[in-house]
Amino acid sequence: MQVHERYLTRMVRREGLPVHDRQADFDAEETTCPACMTTFQTAGTSRCPECGLNFG
């Protein structure tokens, strides 16, 4: 798993994107999308309203 994570990190950095180790907290009233950093209400949500990342 560590080898795979290092590979993914290199791919992301090669594209010039930041590497974040974040997750969405659906137990909170609102959370932040780990992909696009949009903050949104979690009630009844399974996708990020901005980028469409599927959490379910």
C-alpha positions in Angstrom: 0.0 0.0 0.0 2.9 2.4 0.8 4.4 1.8 -2.7 1.0 2.6 -4.3 0.6 5.8 -2.2 4.0 7.0 -3.1 3.2 6.4 -6.8 0.0 8.3 -6.6 1.7 11.2 -4.8 4.3 11.4 -7.5 1.6 11.4 -10.2 -0.3 14.2 -8.5 2.8 16.3 -8.0 3.9 15.7 -11.6 0.6 17.3 -12.7 1.4 20.3 -10.5 -1.5 19.6 -8.1 -1.2 19.9 -4.3 -1.2 16.7 -2.3 -3.7 16.7 0.6 -4.6 13.9 3.0 -8.1 15.0 3.9 -11.5 13.4 4.2 -15.0 14.6 4.4 -16.7 14.4 7.8 -20.4 13.5 7.3 -21.1 13.4 11.0 -20.6 17.2 11.1 -23.3 19.7 9.9 -21.0 20.8 7.1 -17.8 19.5 5.7 -15.2 20.3 3.0 -14.8 18.3 -0.2 -11.3 16.8 -0.3 -11.1 17.2 -4.0 -12.2 20.9 -4.6 -12.2 22.3 -1.0 -15.8 23.5 -1.3 -17.6 23.6 2.0 -21.2 22.3 2.0 -24.0 21.0 4.2 -23.9 17.3 4.8 -27.6 16.6 5.4 -28.9 14.4 2.5 -25.7 14.8 0.5 -23.8 12.0 -1.2 -21.9 14.2 -3.8 -20.0 17.4 -3.7 -22.3 20.1 -5.1 -19.4 21.8 -6.8 -17.2 19.1 -8.4 -19.6 16.1 -8.1 -17.2 13.9 -6.2 -19.3 10.9 -5.0 -19.0 10.0 -1.3 -21.4 7.1 -1.3 
